[in-house]
Amino acid sequence: MVNPLSLVGATSATAMKQFNIHEAKARLSSLVDQAARGKSVIIAKSGTPLARLGPINESPGTKVRFGLLKGEITIADDFDDPLPEAILRAFEGE
């Protein structure tokens, strides 16, 4: 028998609860509340796991920090100059 947790990429030692589609529909609001608190559940059809409902993992460190690489990157003075004719012809397949 296939372990349902292996089908959804679970890495924690605790098993996720599994609900059939009918029960998940009836308890959707409660299941979404659980997901918001960090818990995941498996939704199955006829005992076969099909989907996982879980939290959206947004870590606070994902915001863009402008200037993070200041002084680490250099851009050539001719960066936006027109390309040489030979390179332009190559792009056009000539």
Secondary structure, 3 states (H helix, E strand, C coil): CCCHHHHCCCCCCCCCEEEEHHHHHHCHHHHHHHHHCCCCEEEEECCEEEEEECCCCCCHHHCCCCCCCCCCCCCCCCCCCCCCHHHHHHHCCC
